[in-house]
Amino acid sequence: MESYTAEERAALAPYFTNLDRPIFALVNLPEVVKGALFARYSRSPKSLRRLFLDEFASAGPPSGPAPGLDTTRAERLYERVFFEYGDDSVAQLGGVHLACEGASNILTKALEWGRLMAYLEQSTRYIPYDDRPGGHYRYHVPGELTGALREQYVATLDRAFDVYREWLPRLRAFYEAKHPRGGEAEGVYRSTIRAKALDTLRGLLPAATTSNVGIYGTGQGYEQLLLRLRAHPLAEVRACADLMLVELRKVIPAFLKRVDVPDRG
């Protein structure tokens, strides 16, 4: 896990339910900051807490209901994503408690149809997976695997990532030759070429490749999600559910009281 200085921990503590586990919730943040933070999450190799420190925690002293936050940057990011990129999926990442009074039963059924949640995952189209943090490629090794099978699994996935890493610069060179730079800025051109190379190669990445996922949902949605995860055959999924439940109960405990009820119908 990533470590933080004492100063960084002090800046993070008001806004994250923990600083030393991979599952955590965001608290005390304006909707615009939470949404912008998750929007950046999908196109950055950084952890969410590191992104917050680097890009959204202002250097000024804490003040007001949201101390030490750069909401201006968040608003600019939304404007750029909406109007320049035409990507409206980030609108899923902000939430509002909305009252609809005097609604007919027909209207209430239309409003309540489905239990949707919003998800944003770190994109293999924008983030290269050729690094080896801690000396290991970014993939999960299931705890269920032991002995020779585990060794074979690790060797196979290492080879897949080796091929990915070997071909990444080759494909960049290929696309640079195929698509010479025109009038666009250098940074834009390089980003486009990299995206083409990453998009071509991401089919090599195995299902065990690890990523970051941002989730926004209602208490009801989380309850159903947790019930499904806790019944999953894979230990990784069940462990994630346990960590999620701990963090969610710090934020919306009243909505999750039934998750632990045996034989809940």
Backbone torsions as a table, in degrees:
resi	resn	phi	psi	omega
1	MET	NA	152.0	179.6
2	GLU	-69.8	143.0	178.9
3	SER	-106.5	157.3	-177.5
4	TYR	-132.7	150.2	175.5
5	THR	-73.0	167.8	178.7
6	ALA	-60.3	-38.6	179.1
7	GLU	-66.5	-40.9	178.8
8	GLU	-66.8	-40.0	178.9
9	ARG	-63.0	-36.9	178.1
10	ALA	-66.1	-35.9	179.2
11	ALA	-73.1	-31.9	-176.8
12	LEU	-83.4	-35.1	-169.7
13	ALA	-51.9	-40.1	-178.5
14	PRO	-68.7	-14.5	-169.2
15	TYR	-118.6	-6.7	-178.6
16	PHE	-132.1	138.9	-174.0
17	THR	-71.8	-17.6	169.5
18	ASN	-157.6	163.4	-177.2
19	LEU	-119.8	5.1	-174.3
20	ASP	-135.5	16.0	176.9
21	ARG	-130.6	156.2	-175.1
22	PRO	-77.8	-10.5	177.3
23	ILE	-114.6	126.2	-178.1
24	PHE	-157.2	159.8	178.6
25	ALA	-113.8	157.3	177.3
26	LEU	-97.2	135.4	-179.6
27	VAL	-136.6	157.8	172.9
28	ASN	60.8	24.8	-179.7
29	LEU	-113.6	142.1	173.9
30	PRO	-61.6	150.3	-179.1
31	GLU	-56.8	-38.5	-176.9
32	VAL	-64.5	-35.4	179.4
33	VAL	-73.4	-43.2	179.4
34	LYS	-61.4	-44.5	-179.9
35	GLY	-65.5	-44.1	-180.0
36	ALA	-65.9	-37.3	179.1
37	LEU	-62.9	-43.7	178.0
38	PHE	-69.5	-34.1	177.8
39	ALA	-62.5	-41.6	177.1
40	ARG	-69.0	-30.4	-177.4
41	TYR	-54.5	-39.1	-174.1
42	SER	-73.4	-16.1	-176.5
43	ARG	-122.7	24.0	-179.6
44	SER	-134.6	142.1	176.6
45	PRO	-78.9	-5.8	-176.2
46	LYS	-77.8	156.7	171.7
47	SER	-71.1	161.8	-176.7
48	LEU	-63.8	-41.5	-179.1
49	ARG	-67.4	-35.3	176.7
50	ARG	-68.8	-39.5	176.0
51	LEU	-59.2	-43.0	179.5
52	PHE	-59.8	-46.0	-179.3
53	LEU	-64.0	-43.5	-173.4
54	ASP	-76.8	-30.9	-168.8
55	GLU	-123.8	-16.8	-174.3
56	PHE	-125.1	-19.1	177.5
57	ALA	-85.1	115.3	-177.4
58	SER	-76.7	161.6	-178.1
59	ALA	-81.4	-12.1	-176.1
60	GLY	-74.1	168.9	-179.9
61	PRO	-71.1	149.1	178.9
62	PRO	-59.6	140.6	177.3
63	SER	-161.8	148.2	175.4
64	GLY	75.3	-171.0	-176.4
65	PRO	-69.6	-22.3	178.9
66	ALA	-127.0	77.5	-173.2
67	PRO	-65.4	141.1	172.3
68	GLY	64.6	32.6	-177.4
69	LEU	-115.9	142.1	177.5
70	ASP	-100.3	83.2	-179.1
71	THR	-73.4	-23.8	179.1
72	THR	-62.4	-42.6	178.7
73	ARG	-61.8	-41.7	179.8
74	ALA	-62.0	-43.1	179.8
75	GLU	-65.0	-38.3	177.8
76	ARG	-65.7	-37.8	179.4
77	LEU	-63.8	-44.6	177.0
78	TYR	-57.9	-46.3	-178.2
79	GLU	-60.6	-41.8	-179.0
80	ARG	-66.8	-44.3	-178.1
81	VAL	-65.7	-42.6	-178.5
82	PHE	-68.7	-52.8	-168.1
83	PHE	-92.0	-34.0	-178.6
84	GLU	-88.9	-39.8	-177.3
85	TYR	-96.5	-18.0	-179.3
86	GLY	68.6	24.4	-177.8
87	ASP	-100.3	104.1	-177.7
88	ASP	-95.4	5.4	-179.4
89	SER	-66.0	-24.2	-179.8
90	VAL	-68.7	-14.3	177.5
91	ALA	-67.1	-15.8	176.1
92	GLN	-71.2	-17.0	-166.6
93	LEU	-93.1	1.4	173.5
94	GLY	-114.5	145.3	-177.2
95	GLY	-124.9	152.7	178.8
96	VAL	-137.1	138.1	170.9
97	HIS	-87.2	106.8	-172.1
98	LEU	-113.0	128.8	177.4
99	ALA	-97.9	130.5	176.5
100	CYS	-120.2	91.7	-174.7
101	GLU	-90.2	152.0	178.4
102	GLY	71.5	25.6	-177.7
103	ALA	-84.3	139.7	175.9
104	SER	-71.8	165.3	178.9
105	ASN	-62.7	-34.9	177.4
106	ILE	-63.7	-43.0	179.2
107	LEU	-65.7	-41.1	-179.3
108	THR	-62.3	-37.6	178.8
109	LYS	-67.1	-36.9	177.7
110	ALA	-66.5	-37.9	-179.7
111	LEU	-70.4	-33.2	-171.5
112	GLU	-95.9	3.5	-176.8
113	TRP	-66.9	125.0	177.6
114	GLY	82.4	161.4	177.4
115	ARG	-127.4	73.2	-172.4
116	LEU	-80.8	147.8	172.0
117	MET	-131.0	161.6	179.9
118	ALA	-111.1	136.8	-177.6
119	TYR	-129.8	144.6	174.5
120	LEU	-140.7	119.9	-175.3
121	GLU	-110.9	145.8	174.8
122	GLN	-55.3	128.5	-169.8
123	SER	-93.3	127.2	175.1
124	THR	-73.8	-5.8	176.4
125	ARG	-82.0	-20.7	-176.7
126	TYR	-119.3	-18.9	-176.5
127	ILE	-112.2	119.8	176.6
128	PRO	-73.2	145.1	-179.9
129	TYR	-113.7	38.7	-178.9
130	ASP	-97.9	0.6	-179.9
131	ASP	-87.0	166.1	-179.7
132	ARG	-133.5	75.2	179.1
133	PRO	-61.9	129.0	-178.0
134	GLY	69.6	15.0	179.4
135	GLY	85.2	8.5	-177.9
136	HIS	-132.5	142.6	173.4
137	TYR	-65.1	161.7	-174.9
138	ARG	-86.3	80.7	173.3
139	TYR	-144.6	157.5	-177.0
140	HIS	-93.0	135.3	174.1
141	VAL	-106.0	111.2	-177.3
142	PRO	-59.9	137.9	178.0
143	GLY	-65.0	-19.2	-179.7
144	GLU	-70.6	-20.1	-177.9
145	LEU	-85.4	134.0	178.7
146	THR	-139.9	165.2	172.0
147	GLY	60.1	-139.8	-175.3
148	ALA	-63.8	-35.0	179.9
149	LEU	-64.4	-40.2	177.7
150	ARG	-64.1	-42.7	179.3
151	GLU	-62.4	-42.2	178.8
152	GLN	-65.3	-40.1	178.6
153	TYR	-60.5	-49.2	-178.7
154	VAL	-62.9	-43.4	-179.8
155	ALA	-63.4	-40.1	-179.5
156	THR	-65.9	-45.5	-179.3
157	LEU	-70.3	-36.3	175.7
158	ASP	-59.9	-40.9	180.0
159	ARG	-65.2	-41.2	178.5
160	ALA	-60.6	-43.4	179.0
161	PHE	-70.6	-33.7	176.2
162	ASP	-60.8	-43.6	178.9
163	VAL	-63.7	-44.2	177.5
164	TYR	-57.4	-47.7	-177.9
165	ARG	-64.8	-38.6	-178.5
166	GLU	-67.7	-37.3	-174.4
167	TRP	-86.5	-16.2	-176.8
168	LEU	-59.0	-51.7	178.1
169	PRO	-65.8	-31.2	178.5
170	ARG	-65.0	-43.0	-179.7
171	LEU	-70.8	-33.7	175.2
172	ARG	-60.3	-45.3	178.7
173	ALA	-63.6	-38.7	179.3
174	PHE	-61.9	-46.7	-178.0
175	TYR	-73.0	-28.8	174.7
176	GLU	-65.1	-38.5	178.0
177	ALA	-72.0	-36.4	-178.0
178	LYS	-76.1	-32.9	-177.9
179	HIS	-126.4	79.7	179.6
180	PRO	-60.4	150.7	-179.1
181	ARG	-65.0	134.0	177.2
182	GLY	-101.5	-124.8	-177.8
183	GLY	-92.9	0.6	-177.3
184	GLU	-74.1	161.1	179.2
185	ALA	-65.7	154.1	-178.2
186	GLU	-57.2	-44.9	-178.6
187	GLY	-63.5	-40.9	179.0
188	VAL	-64.5	-43.5	-179.7
189	TYR	-62.8	-46.5	-179.7
190	ARG	-62.2	-40.1	178.9
191	SER	-64.5	-38.9	179.5
192	THR	-65.8	-44.7	179.5
193	ILE	-63.7	-43.2	179.5
194	ARG	-62.9	-41.6	-180.0
195	ALA	-62.7	-39.0	178.2
196	LYS	-63.9	-43.2	179.8
197	ALA	-65.8	-44.8	-179.4
198	LEU	-65.8	-38.7	-179.9
199	ASP	-64.6	-36.9	179.2
200	THR	-69.5	-38.5	-173.0
201	LEU	-87.7	-15.9	-171.4
202	ARG	-66.2	-15.4	174.2
203	GLY	-65.6	-18.3	177.1
204	LEU	-77.3	-21.1	-176.2
205	LEU	-72.5	127.6	-177.3
206	PRO	-74.0	167.9	179.9
207	ALA	-64.0	-19.7	-179.9
208	ALA	-80.1	-5.5	179.4
209	THR	-56.2	131.7	-177.4
210	THR	-88.4	150.7	-176.3
211	SER	-148.9	176.1	174.5
212	ASN	-111.8	137.2	-178.4
213	VAL	-128.9	128.1	173.0
214	GLY	-99.4	137.8	-178.0
215	ILE	-128.4	136.5	172.7
216	TYR	-129.3	127.7	-178.6
217	GLY	-164.6	177.1	178.7
218	THR	-87.2	167.3	176.0
219	GLY	-59.9	-39.3	178.5
220	GLN	-64.1	-42.8	178.8
221	GLY	-62.7	-42.5	179.0
222	TYR	-66.0	-37.2	179.0
223	GLU	-60.4	-47.6	179.3
224	GLN	-64.4	-39.3	178.6
225	LEU	-61.9	-45.6	-178.8
226	LEU	-64.5	-39.2	179.0
227	LEU	-62.3	-40.2	178.2
228	ARG	-68.0	-43.8	-177.2
229	LEU	-65.5	-39.6	-177.0
230	ARG	-69.1	-18.4	178.5
231	ALA	-97.8	5.3	-175.6
232	HIS	-74.2	146.3	-178.9
233	PRO	-72.3	-19.9	-177.8
234	LEU	-88.3	134.5	-178.6
235	ALA	-63.0	-36.9	-179.8
236	GLU	-58.9	-42.0	-178.0
237	VAL	-68.8	-44.0	179.7
238	ARG	-65.0	-38.6	178.8
239	ALA	-65.2	-39.5	177.4
240	CYS	-62.1	-41.2	179.0
241	ALA	-61.4	-41.8	179.5
242	ASP	-62.4	-42.4	178.8
243	LEU	-67.3	-40.3	178.5
244	MET	-61.0	-43.4	-177.3
245	LEU	-62.1	-40.6	178.6
246	VAL	-60.0	-46.4	-176.6
247	GLU	-72.9	-39.7	-179.1
248	LEU	-66.4	-32.3	179.3
249	ARG	-70.6	-14.6	173.2
250	LYS	-78.1	-19.0	-174.2
251	VAL	-111.3	-46.6	-177.5
252	ILE	-131.9	59.7	-175.3
253	PRO	-61.5	-34.6	-176.1
254	ALA	-64.1	-27.8	-176.5
255	PHE	-84.3	-7.9	-172.1
256	LEU	-120.7	19.5	-178.0
257	LYS	-67.7	-26.3	-174.8
258	ARG	-87.9	-7.3	-175.2
259	VAL	-61.3	-36.2	-176.8
260	ASP	-90.4	-1.0	-177.9
261	VAL	-69.2	122.8	-179.6
262	PRO	-62.5	141.4	176.0
263	ASP	53.0	39.3	179.5
264	ARG	-64.6	130.0	-179.2
265	GLY	-102.2	NA	NA
